[in-house]
Amino acid sequence: MGRRGIKEYRPAEALELILADRDRETLKCPSCGHATIDRKPKRRLSGSRWSSHRQVVLRCGKCGRQAMYVPAKVTQPSNREDS
Ligand SMILES: [Zn+2]
């Protein structure tokens, strides 16, 4: 793992972003707070069938960190603690 030039989130940050995306919340970079997250593929099918077996890449437009996940594999509930 770890291709040069690609910055990755720390696991906790990646998880936060991934869960937010899965829950279709507004995405915000958990590392730098930037609100522009480049998502591939883009969200378009709202509500209807969504290819949850395809890998989704989330990348911050500012700091360039990225996280990848496959929606079908993320079963963790998003019980975030607002501390
Ligand atoms: Zn960022």
PDB file of the backbone (N, CA, C, O) and the ligand in Angstrom, with CONECT records:
HET     ZN  A 101       1
ATOM      1  N   MET A   1       0.845  -1.191   0.000  1.00  0.00           N
ATOM      2  CA  MET A   1       0.000   0.000   0.000  1.00  0.00           C
ATOM      3  C   MET A   1       0.884   1.247   0.000  1.00  0.00           C
ATOM      4  O   MET A   1       2.100   1.157   0.173  1.00  0.00           O
ATOM      5  N   GLY A   2       0.268   2.393  -0.193  1.00  0.00           N
ATOM      6  CA  GLY A   2       0.981   3.635  -0.060  1.00  0.00           C
ATOM      7  C   GLY A   2       1.731   4.055  -1.309  1.00  0.00           C
ATOM      8  O   GLY A   2       2.962   4.067  -1.332  1.00  0.00           O
ATOM      9  N   ARG A   3       0.993   4.396  -2.334  1.00  0.00           N
ATOM     10  CA  ARG A   3       1.654   4.933  -3.513  1.00  0.00           C
ATOM     11  C   ARG A   3       2.126   6.342  -3.210  1.00  0.00           C
ATOM     12  O   ARG A   3       1.503   7.068  -2.436  1.00  0.00           O
ATOM     13  N   ARG A   4       3.189   6.701  -3.803  1.00  0.00           N
ATOM     14  CA  ARG A   4       3.724   8.028  -3.574  1.00  0.00           C
ATOM     15  C   ARG A   4       2.755   9.089  -4.062  1.00  0.00           C
ATOM     16  O   ARG A   4       2.086   8.926  -5.082  1.00  0.00           O
ATOM     17  N   GLY A   5       2.696  10.169  -3.316  1.00  0.00           N
ATOM     18  CA  GLY A   5       1.872  11.284  -3.753  1.00  0.00           C
ATOM     19  C   GLY A   5       0.445  11.217  -3.292  1.00  0.00           C
ATOM     20  O   GLY A   5      -0.307  12.179  -3.442  1.00  0.00           O
ATOM     21  N   ILE A   6       0.064  10.101  -2.736  1.00  0.00           N
ATOM     22  CA  ILE A   6      -1.298   9.994  -2.238  1.00  0.00           C
ATOM     23  C   ILE A   6      -1.269  10.045  -0.721  1.00  0.00           C
ATOM     24  O   ILE A   6      -0.665   9.205  -0.055  1.00  0.00           O
ATOM     25  N   LYS A   7      -1.930  11.043  -0.209  1.00  0.00           N
ATOM     26  CA  LYS A   7      -2.001  11.161   1.237  1.00  0.00           C
ATOM     27  C   LYS A   7      -3.270  10.474   1.706  1.00  0.00           C
ATOM     28  O   LYS A   7      -4.342  10.634   1.123  1.00  0.00           O
ATOM     29  N   GLU A   8      -3.124   9.729   2.743  1.00  0.00           N
ATOM     30  CA  GLU A   8      -4.290   9.048   3.249  1.00  0.00           C
ATOM     31  C   GLU A   8      -4.680   9.589   4.611  1.00  0.00           C
ATOM     32  O   GLU A   8      -3.875  10.151   5.352  1.00  0.00           O
ATOM     33  N   TYR A   9      -5.932   9.394   4.896  1.00  0.00           N
ATOM     34  CA  TYR A   9      -6.396   9.796   6.215  1.00  0.00           C
ATOM     35  C   TYR A   9      -5.909   8.815   7.263  1.00  0.00           C
ATOM     36  O   TYR A   9      -5.555   7.673   6.968  1.00  0.00           O
ATOM     37  N   ARG A  10      -5.903   9.288   8.469  1.00  0.00           N
ATOM     38  CA  ARG A  10      -5.707   8.342   9.549  1.00  0.00           C
ATOM     39  C   ARG A  10      -6.975   7.514   9.638  1.00  0.00           C
ATOM     40  O   ARG A  10      -8.044   7.970   9.233  1.00  0.00           O
ATOM     41  N   PRO A  11      -6.867   6.296  10.166  1.00  0.00           N
ATOM     42  CA  PRO A  11      -8.037   5.404  10.180  1.00  0.00           C
ATOM     43  C   PRO A  11      -9.296   6.036  10.771  1.00  0.00           C
ATOM     44  O   PRO A  11     -10.384   5.867  10.222  1.00  0.00           O
ATOM     45  N   ALA A  12      -9.164   6.753  11.868  1.00  0.00           N
ATOM     46  CA  ALA A  12     -10.342   7.352  12.498  1.00  0.00           C
ATOM     47  C   ALA A  12     -10.958   8.421  11.609  1.00  0.00           C
ATOM     48  O   ALA A  12     -12.179   8.567  11.562  1.00  0.00           O
ATOM     49  N   GLU A  13     -10.126   9.156  10.915  1.00  0.00           N
ATOM     50  CA  GLU A  13     -10.619  10.205  10.029  1.00  0.00           C
ATOM     51  C   GLU A  13     -11.289   9.592   8.808  1.00  0.00           C
ATOM     52  O   GLU A  13     -12.343  10.048   8.363  1.00  0.00           O
ATOM     53  N   ALA A  14     -10.670   8.570   8.285  1.00  0.00           N
ATOM     54  CA  ALA A  14     -11.247   7.904   7.127  1.00  0.00           C
ATOM     55  C   ALA A  14     -12.614   7.333   7.468  1.00  0.00           C
ATOM     56  O   ALA A  14     -13.556   7.429   6.682  1.00  0.00           O
ATOM     57  N   LEU A  15     -12.705   6.746   8.638  1.00  0.00           N
ATOM     58  CA  LEU A  15     -13.964   6.145   9.047  1.00  0.00           C
ATOM     59  C   LEU A  15     -15.056   7.207   9.183  1.00  0.00           C
ATOM     60  O   LEU A  15     -16.200   6.994   8.782  1.00  0.00           O
ATOM     61  N   GLU A  16     -14.693   8.317   9.738  1.00  0.00           N
ATOM     62  CA  GLU A  16     -15.669   9.390   9.907  1.00  0.00           C
ATOM     63  C   GLU A  16     -16.211   9.856   8.558  1.00  0.00           C
ATOM     64  O   GLU A  16     -17.414  10.052   8.386  1.00  0.00           O
ATOM     65  N   LEU A  17     -15.313  10.025   7.628  1.00  0.00           N
ATOM     66  CA  LEU A  17     -15.714  10.484   6.301  1.00  0.00           C
ATOM     67  C   LEU A  17     -16.536   9.423   5.578  1.00  0.00           C
ATOM     68  O   LEU A  17     -17.527   9.730   4.916  1.00  0.00           O
ATOM     69  N   ILE A  18     -16.117   8.200   5.712  1.00  0.00           N
ATOM     70  CA  ILE A  18     -16.805   7.091   5.063  1.00  0.00           C
ATOM     71  C   ILE A  18     -18.231   6.938   5.594  1.00  0.00           C
ATOM     72  O   ILE A  18     -19.177   6.749   4.829  1.00  0.00           O
ATOM     73  N   LEU A  19     -18.364   7.021   6.902  1.00  0.00           N
ATOM     74  CA  LEU A  19     -19.700   6.868   7.474  1.00  0.00           C
ATOM     75  C   LEU A  19     -20.597   8.036   7.080  1.00  0.00           C
ATOM     76  O   LEU A  19     -21.790   7.854   6.836  1.00  0.00           O
ATOM     77  N   ALA A  20     -20.029   9.218   7.020  1.00  0.00           N
ATOM     78  CA  ALA A  20     -20.817  10.377   6.606  1.00  0.00           C
ATOM     79  C   ALA A  20     -21.298  10.198   5.169  1.00  0.00           C
ATOM     80  O   ALA A  20     -22.437  10.525   4.837  1.00  0.00           O
ATOM     81  N   ASP A  21     -20.429   9.683   4.340  1.00  0.00           N
ATOM     82  CA  ASP A  21     -20.805   9.471   2.941  1.00  0.00           C
ATOM     83  C   ASP A  21     -21.864   8.388   2.824  1.00  0.00           C
ATOM     84  O   ASP A  21     -22.839   8.533   2.087  1.00  0.00           O
ATOM     85  N   ARG A  22     -21.665   7.328   3.540  1.00  0.00           N
ATOM     86  CA  ARG A  22     -22.626   6.235   3.498  1.00  0.00           C
ATOM     87  C   ARG A  22     -24.008   6.699   3.970  1.00  0.00           C
ATOM     88  O   ARG A  22     -25.036   6.285   3.434  1.00  0.00           O
ATOM     89  N   ASP A  23     -24.005   7.548   4.963  1.00  0.00           N
ATOM     90  CA  ASP A  23     -25.270   8.059   5.481  1.00  0.00           C
ATOM     91  C   ASP A  23     -25.789   9.258   4.689  1.00  0.00           C
ATOM     92  O   ASP A  23     -26.792   9.875   5.045  1.00  0.00           O
ATOM     93  N   ARG A  24     -25.086   9.566   3.619  1.00  0.00           N
ATOM     94  CA  ARG A  24     -25.467  10.660   2.733  1.00  0.00           C
ATOM     95  C   ARG A  24     -25.549  11.994   3.445  1.00  0.00           C
ATOM     96  O   ARG A  24     -26.441  12.806   3.200  1.00  0.00           O
ATOM     97  N   GLU A  25     -24.624  12.186   4.305  1.00  0.00           N
ATOM     98  CA  GLU A  25     -24.564  13.474   4.982  1.00  0.00           C
ATOM     99  C   GLU A  25     -23.653  14.399   4.179  1.00  0.00           C
ATOM    100  O   GLU A  25     -22.992  13.983   3.227  1.00  0.00           O
ATOM    101  N   THR A  26     -23.643  15.628   4.580  1.00  0.00           N
ATOM    102  CA  THR A  26     -22.754  16.584   3.937  1.00  0.00           C
ATOM    103  C   THR A  26     -21.323  16.220   4.291  1.00  0.00           C
ATOM    104  O   THR A  26     -20.986  16.014   5.457  1.00  0.00           O
ATOM    105  N   LEU A  27     -20.505  16.145   3.284  1.00  0.00           N
ATOM    106  CA  LEU A  27     -19.131  15.731   3.520  1.00  0.00           C
ATOM    107  C   LEU A  27     -18.242  16.909   3.860  1.00  0.00           C
ATOM    108  O   LEU A  27     -18.353  17.991   3.284  1.00  0.00           O
ATOM    109  N   LYS A  28     -17.379  16.669   4.789  1.00  0.00           N
ATOM    110  CA  LYS A  28     -16.416  17.682   5.181  1.00  0.00           C
ATOM    111  C   LYS A  28     -15.132  16.971   5.548  1.00  0.00           C
ATOM    112  O   LYS A  28     -15.165  15.932   6.208  1.00  0.00           O
ATOM    113  N   CYS A  29     -14.042  17.495   5.145  1.00  0.00           N
ATOM    114  CA  CYS A  29     -12.775  16.843   5.425  1.00  0.00           C
ATOM    115  C   CYS A  29     -12.531  16.759   6.929  1.00  0.00           C
ATOM    116  O   CYS A  29     -12.498  17.787   7.605  1.00  0.00           O
ATOM    117  N   PRO A  30     -12.361  15.570   7.453  1.00  0.00           N
ATOM    118  CA  PRO A  30     -12.130  15.424   8.889  1.00  0.00           C
ATOM    119  C   PRO A  30     -10.730  15.860   9.294  1.00  0.00           C
ATOM    120  O   PRO A  30     -10.444  15.985  10.485  1.00  0.00           O
ATOM    121  N   SER A  31      -9.888  16.084   8.360  1.00  0.00           N
ATOM    122  CA  SER A  31      -8.525  16.479   8.681  1.00  0.00           C
ATOM    123  C   SER A  31      -8.357  17.995   8.656  1.00  0.00           C
ATOM    124  O   SER A  31      -7.869  18.581   9.622  1.00  0.00           O
ATOM    125  N   CYS A  32      -8.755  18.630   7.563  1.00  0.00           N
ATOM    126  CA  CYS A  32      -8.541  20.077   7.462  1.00  0.00           C
ATOM    127  C   CYS A  32      -9.841  20.864   7.528  1.00  0.00           C
ATOM    128  O   CYS A  32      -9.814  22.092   7.610  1.00  0.00           O
ATOM    129  N   GLY A  33     -10.976  20.179   7.493  1.00  0.00           N
ATOM    130  CA  GLY A  33     -12.252  20.870   7.625  1.00  0.00           C
ATOM    131  C   GLY A  33     -12.803  21.449   6.339  1.00  0.00           C
ATOM    132  O   GLY A  33     -13.848  22.100   6.353  1.00  0.00           O
ATOM    133  N   HIS A  34     -12.137  21.230   5.253  1.00  0.00           N
ATOM    134  CA  HIS A  34     -12.588  21.748   3.963  1.00  0.00           C
ATOM    135  C   HIS A  34     -13.877  21.057   3.531  1.00  0.00           C
ATOM    136  O   HIS A  34     -14.058  19.859   3.749  1.00  0.00           O
ATOM    137  N   ALA A  35     -14.765  21.824   2.918  1.00  0.00           N
ATOM    138  CA  ALA A  35     -16.084  21.281   2.607  1.00  0.00           C
ATOM    139  C   ALA A  35     -16.187  20.698   1.200  1.00  0.00           C
ATOM    140  O   ALA A  35     -17.231  20.160   0.832  1.00  0.00           O
ATOM    141  N   THR A  36     -15.151  20.794   0.432  1.00  0.00           N
ATOM    142  CA  THR A  36     -15.213  20.256  -0.922  1.00  0.00           C
ATOM    143  C   THR A  36     -14.526  18.901  -0.968  1.00  0.00           C
ATOM    144  O   THR A  36     -13.299  18.798  -0.941  1.00  0.00           O
ATOM    145  N   ILE A  37     -15.348  17.875  -1.039  1.00  0.00           N
ATOM    146  CA  ILE A  37     -14.819  16.525  -1.128  1.00  0.00           C
ATOM    147  C   ILE A  37     -15.161  15.985  -2.506  1.00  0.00           C
ATOM    148  O   ILE A  37     -16.326  15.912  -2.896  1.00  0.00           O
ATOM    149  N   ASP A  38     -14.147  15.619  -3.212  1.00  0.00           N
ATOM    150  CA  ASP A  38     -14.341  15.069  -4.541  1.00  0.00           C
ATOM    151  C   ASP A  38     -14.695  13.595  -4.415  1.00  0.00           C
ATOM    152  O   ASP A  38     -13.935  12.799  -3.864  1.00  0.00           O
ATOM    153  N   ARG A  39     -15.861  13.253  -4.936  1.00  0.00           N
ATOM    154  CA  ARG A  39     -16.334  11.888  -4.776  1.00  0.00           C
ATOM    155  C   ARG A  39     -16.431  11.196  -6.118  1.00  0.00           C
ATOM    156  O   ARG A  39     -16.986  11.739  -7.072  1.00  0.00           O
ATOM    157  N   LYS A  40     -15.885   9.988  -6.184  1.00  0.00           N
ATOM    158  CA  LYS A  40     -16.004   9.185  -7.402  1.00  0.00           C
ATOM    159  C   LYS A  40     -16.529   7.828  -7.033  1.00  0.00           C
ATOM    160  O   LYS A  40     -15.967   7.227  -6.116  1.00  0.00           O
ATOM    161  N   PRO A  41     -17.514   7.303  -7.632  1.00  0.00           N
ATOM    162  CA  PRO A  41     -18.349   8.027  -8.603  1.00  0.00           C
ATOM    163  C   PRO A  41     -19.213   9.052  -7.905  1.00  0.00           C
ATOM    164  O   PRO A  41     -19.422   8.983  -6.694  1.00  0.00           O
ATOM    165  N   LYS A  42     -19.715  10.005  -8.674  1.00  0.00           N
ATOM    166  CA  LYS A  42     -20.535  11.033  -8.064  1.00  0.00           C
ATOM    167  C   LYS A  42     -21.871  10.457  -7.612  1.00  0.00           C
ATOM    168  O   LYS A  42     -22.365   9.469  -8.156  1.00  0.00           O
ATOM    169  N   ARG A  43     -22.426  11.094  -6.619  1.00  0.00           N
ATOM    170  CA  ARG A  43     -23.751  10.674  -6.185  1.00  0.00           C
ATOM    171  C   ARG A  43     -24.757  11.173  -7.200  1.00  0.00           C
ATOM    172  O   ARG A  43     -24.808  12.366  -7.502  1.00  0.00           O
ATOM    173  N   ARG A  44     -25.536  10.286  -7.712  1.00  0.00           N
ATOM    174  CA  ARG A  44     -26.610  10.792  -8.546  1.00  0.00           C
ATOM    175  C   ARG A  44     -27.923  10.091  -8.275  1.00  0.00           C
ATOM    176  O   ARG A  44     -28.960  10.751  -8.214  1.00  0.00           O
ATOM    177  N   LEU A  45     -27.917   8.801  -8.114  1.00  0.00           N
ATOM    178  CA  LEU A  45     -29.169   8.117  -7.883  1.00  0.00           C
ATOM    179  C   LEU A  45     -29.587   8.299  -6.435  1.00  0.00           C
ATOM    180  O   LEU A  45     -29.180   7.537  -5.558  1.00  0.00           O
ATOM    181  N   SER A  46     -30.389   9.298  -6.196  1.00  0.00           N
ATOM    182  CA  SER A  46     -30.785   9.529  -4.818  1.00  0.00           C
ATOM    183  C   SER A  46     -31.881   8.555  -4.431  1.00  0.00           C
ATOM    184  O   SER A  46     -32.956   8.525  -5.029  1.00  0.00           O
ATOM    185  N   GLY A  47     -31.588   7.780  -3.440  1.00  0.00           N
ATOM    186  CA  GLY A  47     -32.600   6.867  -2.917  1.00  0.00           C
ATOM    187  C   GLY A  47     -32.719   5.568  -3.679  1.00  0.00           C
ATOM    188  O   GLY A  47     -32.788   4.498  -3.074  1.00  0.00           O
ATOM    189  N   SER A  48     -32.745   5.642  -4.977  1.00  0.00           N
ATOM    190  CA  SER A  48     -32.966   4.423  -5.744  1.00  0.00           C
ATOM    191  C   SER A  48     -31.712   3.547  -5.759  1.00  0.00           C
ATOM    192  O   SER A  48     -30.821   3.703  -4.924  1.00  0.00           O
ATOM    193  N   ARG A  49     -31.661   2.660  -6.681  1.00  0.00           N
ATOM    194  CA  ARG A  49     -30.567   1.705  -6.678  1.00  0.00           C
ATOM    195  C   ARG A  49     -29.224   2.370  -6.815  1.00  0.00           C
ATOM    196  O   ARG A  49     -29.033   3.284  -7.617  1.00  0.00           O
ATOM    197  N   TRP A  50     -28.353   1.918  -6.061  1.00  0.00           N
ATOM    198  CA  TRP A  50     -27.054   2.556  -5.938  1.00  0.00           C
ATOM    199  C   TRP A  50     -26.048   1.431  -5.911  1.00  0.00           C
ATOM    200  O   TRP A  50     -26.164   0.504  -5.110  1.00  0.00           O
ATOM    201  N   SER A  51     -25.090   1.507  -6.757  1.00  0.00           N
ATOM    202  CA  SER A  51     -24.156   0.386  -6.861  1.00  0.00           C
ATOM    203  C   SER A  51     -23.237   0.338  -5.656  1.00  0.00           C
ATOM    204  O   SER A  51     -22.132   0.881  -5.669  1.00  0.00           O
ATOM    205  N   SER A  52     -23.712  -0.314  -4.630  1.00  0.00           N
ATOM    206  CA  SER A  52     -22.984  -0.334  -3.370  1.00  0.00           C
ATOM    207  C   SER A  52     -21.817  -1.306  -3.378  1.00  0.00           C
ATOM    208  O   SER A  52     -21.109  -1.439  -2.380  1.00  0.00           O
ATOM    209  N   HIS A  53     -21.619  -1.969  -4.472  1.00  0.00           N
ATOM    210  CA  HIS A  53     -20.474  -2.878  -4.538  1.00  0.00           C
ATOM    211  C   HIS A  53     -19.298  -2.252  -5.263  1.00  0.00           C
ATOM    212  O   HIS A  53     -18.235  -2.857  -5.401  1.00  0.00           O
ATOM    213  N   ARG A  54     -19.511  -1.040  -5.719  1.00  0.00           N
ATOM    214  CA  ARG A  54     -18.397  -0.359  -6.381  1.00  0.00           C
ATOM    215  C   ARG A  54     -17.618   0.456  -5.384  1.00  0.00           C
ATOM    216  O   ARG A  54     -18.172   1.011  -4.435  1.00  0.00           O
ATOM    217  N   GLN A  55     -16.353   0.518  -5.607  1.00  0.00           N
ATOM    218  CA  GLN A  55     -15.510   1.287  -4.707  1.00  0.00           C
ATOM    219  C   GLN A  55     -15.762   2.783  -4.873  1.00  0.00           C
ATOM    220  O   GLN A  55     -15.869   3.295  -5.988  1.00  0.00           O
ATOM    221  N   VAL A  56     -15.852   3.450  -3.764  1.00  0.00           N
ATOM    222  CA  VAL A  56     -16.032   4.894  -3.751  1.00  0.00           C
ATOM    223  C   VAL A  56     -14.748   5.533  -3.265  1.00  0.00           C
ATOM    224  O   VAL A  56     -14.141   5.088  -2.291  1.00  0.00           O
ATOM    225  N   VAL A  57     -14.347   6.577  -3.956  1.00  0.00           N
ATOM    226  CA  VAL A  57     -13.147   7.293  -3.542  1.00  0.00           C
ATOM    227  C   VAL A  57     -13.551   8.694  -3.112  1.00  0.00           C
ATOM    228  O   VAL A  57     -14.233   9.411  -3.844  1.00  0.00           O
ATOM    229  N   LEU A  58     -13.135   9.060  -1.951  1.00  0.00           N
ATOM    230  CA  LEU A  58     -13.419  10.388  -1.421  1.00  0.00           C
ATOM    231  C   LEU A  58     -12.095  11.119  -1.253  1.00  0.00           C
ATOM    232  O   LEU A  58     -11.172  10.621  -0.609  1.00  0.00           O
ATOM    233  N   ARG A  59     -12.019  12.286  -1.830  1.00  0.00           N
ATOM    234  CA  ARG A  59     -10.741  12.996  -1.788  1.00  0.00           C
ATOM    235  C   ARG A  59     -10.982  14.465  -1.472  1.00  0.00           C
ATOM    236  O   ARG A  59     -11.840  15.120  -2.064  1.00  0.00           O
ATOM    237  N   CYS A  60     -10.215  14.950  -0.541  1.00  0.00           N
ATOM    238  CA  CYS A  60     -10.349  16.338  -0.135  1.00  0.00           C
ATOM    239  C   CYS A  60      -9.763  17.257  -1.200  1.00  0.00           C
ATOM    240  O   CYS A  60      -8.659  17.032  -1.697  1.00  0.00           O
ATOM    241  N   GLY A  61     -10.523  18.296  -1.541  1.00  0.00           N
ATOM    242  CA  GLY A  61     -10.060  19.223  -2.562  1.00  0.00           C
ATOM    243  C   GLY A  61      -8.984  20.170  -2.065  1.00  0.00           C
ATOM    244  O   GLY A  61      -8.366  20.886  -2.853  1.00  0.00           O
ATOM    245  N   LYS A  62      -8.768  20.173  -0.798  1.00  0.00           N
ATOM    246  CA  LYS A  62      -7.773  21.093  -0.269  1.00  0.00           C
ATOM    247  C   LYS A  62      -6.476  20.402   0.136  1.00  0.00           C
ATOM    248  O   LYS A  62      -5.400  20.719  -0.370  1.00  0.00           O
ATOM    249  N   CYS A  63      -6.601  19.454   1.058  1.00  0.00           N
ATOM    250  CA  CYS A  63      -5.359  18.826   1.538  1.00  0.00           C
ATOM    251  C   CYS A  63      -4.992  17.586   0.735  1.00  0.00           C
ATOM    252  O   CYS A  63      -3.887  17.058   0.867  1.00  0.00           O
ATOM    253  N   GLY A  64      -5.913  17.124  -0.094  1.00  0.00           N
ATOM    254  CA  GLY A  64      -5.587  16.017  -0.982  1.00  0.00           C
ATOM    255  C   GLY A  64      -5.611  14.642  -0.354  1.00  0.00           C
ATOM    256  O   GLY A  64      -5.246  13.656  -0.995  1.00  0.00           O
ATOM    257  N   ARG A  65      -6.034  14.566   0.888  1.00  0.00           N
ATOM    258  CA  ARG A  65      -6.111  13.242   1.503  1.00  0.00           C
ATOM    259  C   ARG A  65      -7.273  12.481   0.885  1.00  0.00           C
ATOM    260  O   ARG A  65      -8.262  13.069   0.446  1.00  0.00           O
ATOM    261  N   GLN A  66      -7.134  11.191   0.860  1.00  0.00           N
ATOM    262  CA  GLN A  66      -8.233  10.430   0.305  1.00  0.00           C
ATOM    263  C   GLN A  66      -8.524   9.165   1.079  1.00  0.00           C
ATOM    264  O   GLN A  66      -7.668   8.596   1.756  1.00  0.00           O
ATOM    265  N   ALA A  67      -9.772   8.752   0.947  1.00  0.00           N
ATOM    266  CA  ALA A  67     -10.238   7.535   1.596  1.00  0.00           C
ATOM    267  C   ALA A  67     -11.022   6.739   0.561  1.00  0.00           C
ATOM    268  O   ALA A  67     -11.699   7.306  -0.296  1.00  0.00           O
ATOM    269  N   MET A  68     -10.921   5.433   0.654  1.00  0.00           N
ATOM    270  CA  MET A  68     -11.641   4.575  -0.270  1.00  0.00           C
ATOM    271  C   MET A  68     -12.450   3.570   0.514  1.00  0.00           C
ATOM    272  O   MET A  68     -12.037   3.097   1.573  1.00  0.00           O
ATOM    273  N   TYR A  69     -13.613   3.254  -0.028  1.00  0.00           N
ATOM    274  CA  TYR A  69     -14.394   2.212   0.628  1.00  0.00           C
ATOM    275  C   TYR A  69     -15.387   1.620  -0.342  1.00  0.00           C
ATOM    276  O   TYR A  69     -15.689   2.193  -1.389  1.00  0.00           O
ATOM    277  N   VAL A  70     -15.887   0.460   0.029  1.00  0.00           N
ATOM    278  CA  VAL A  70     -16.935  -0.189  -0.743  1.00  0.00           C
ATOM    279  C   VAL A  70     -18.182  -0.173   0.139  1.00  0.00           C
ATOM    280  O   VAL A  70     -18.229  -0.853   1.164  1.00  0.00           O
ATOM    281  N   PRO A  71     -19.192   0.603  -0.260  1.00  0.00           N
ATOM    282  CA  PRO A  71     -20.377   0.765   0.601  1.00  0.00           C
ATOM    283  C   PRO A  71     -20.962  -0.538   1.119  1.00  0.00           C
ATOM    284  O   PRO A  71     -21.381  -0.608   2.275  1.00  0.00           O
ATOM    285  N   ALA A  72     -20.997  -1.555   0.301  1.00  0.00           N
ATOM    286  CA  ALA A  72     -21.603  -2.811   0.722  1.00  0.00           C
ATOM    287  C   ALA A  72     -20.857  -3.466   1.872  1.00  0.00           C
ATOM    288  O   ALA A  72     -21.398  -4.322   2.573  1.00  0.00           O
ATOM    289  N   LYS A  73     -19.628  -3.060   2.054  1.00  0.00           N
ATOM    290  CA  LYS A  73     -18.826  -3.693   3.101  1.00  0.00           C
ATOM    291  C   LYS A  73     -18.824  -2.915   4.404  1.00  0.00           C
ATOM    292  O   LYS A  73     -18.318  -3.380   5.425  1.00  0.00           O
ATOM    293  N   VAL A  74     -19.396  -1.730   4.349  1.00  0.00           N
ATOM    294  CA  VAL A  74     -19.411  -0.913   5.565  1.00  0.00           C
ATOM    295  C   VAL A  74     -20.723  -1.140   6.298  1.00  0.00           C
ATOM    296  O   VAL A  74     -21.772  -0.626   5.910  1.00  0.00           O
ATOM    297  N   THR A  75     -20.641  -1.899   7.337  1.00  0.00           N
ATOM    298  CA  THR A  75     -21.857  -2.226   8.075  1.00  0.00           C
ATOM    299  C   THR A  75     -21.866  -1.581   9.449  1.00  0.00           C
ATOM    300  O   THR A  75     -22.823  -1.710  10.213  1.00  0.00           O
ATOM    301  N   GLN A  76     -20.807  -0.904   9.735  1.00  0.00           N
ATOM    302  CA  GLN A  76     -20.692  -0.297  11.057  1.00  0.00           C
ATOM    303  C   GLN A  76     -21.712   0.818  11.260  1.00  0.00           C
ATOM    304  O   GLN A  76     -21.861   1.686  10.401  1.00  0.00           O
ATOM    305  N   PRO A  77     -22.401   0.800  12.371  1.00  0.00           N
ATOM    306  CA  PRO A  77     -23.347   1.883  12.641  1.00  0.00           C
ATOM    307  C   PRO A  77     -22.608   3.174  12.959  1.00  0.00           C
ATOM    308  O   PRO A  77     -21.522   3.149  13.539  1.00  0.00           O
ATOM    309  N   SER A  78     -23.184   4.270  12.588  1.00  0.00           N
ATOM    310  CA  SER A  78     -22.508   5.535  12.816  1.00  0.00           C
ATOM    311  C   SER A  78     -22.980   6.162  14.116  1.00  0.00           C
ATOM    312  O   SER A  78     -23.811   7.070  14.133  1.00  0.00           O
ATOM    313  N   ASN A  79     -22.437   5.660  15.175  1.00  0.00           N
ATOM    314  CA  ASN A  79     -22.759   6.254  16.475  1.00  0.00           C
ATOM    315  C   ASN A  79     -21.611   7.135  16.902  1.00  0.00           C
ATOM    316  O   ASN A  79     -20.772   6.762  17.722  1.00  0.00           O
ATOM    317  N   ARG A  80     -21.603   8.302  16.324  1.00  0.00           N
ATOM    318  CA  ARG A  80     -20.494   9.178  16.641  1.00  0.00           C
ATOM    319  C   ARG A  80     -20.762   9.906  17.955  1.00  0.00           C
ATOM    320  O   ARG A  80     -21.878  10.318  18.271  1.00  0.00           O
ATOM    321  N   GLU A  81     -19.690  10.033  18.680  1.00  0.00           N
ATOM    322  CA  GLU A  81     -19.827  10.686  19.964  1.00  0.00           C
ATOM    323  C   GLU A  81     -19.432  12.139  19.794  1.00  0.00           C
ATOM    324  O   GLU A  81     -18.296  12.450  19.432  1.00  0.00           O
ATOM    325  N   ASP A  82     -20.356  13.005  20.051  1.00  0.00           N
ATOM    326  CA  ASP A  82     -20.019  14.431  20.003  1.00  0.00           C
ATOM    327  C   ASP A  82     -19.419  14.849  21.331  1.00  0.00           C
ATOM    328  O   ASP A  82     -20.111  15.241  22.270  1.00  0.00           O
ATOM    329  N   SER A  83     -18.136  14.749  21.362  1.00  0.00           N
ATOM    330  CA  SER A  83     -17.493  15.056  22.638  1.00  0.00           C
ATOM    331  C   SER A  83     -17.147  16.535  22.696  1.00  0.00           C
ATOM    332  O   SER A  83     -16.595  17.001  23.693  1.00  0.00           O
TER     333      SER A  83
HETATM  334 ZN    ZN A 101      -8.676  18.141   3.782  1.00  0.00          ZN2+
END
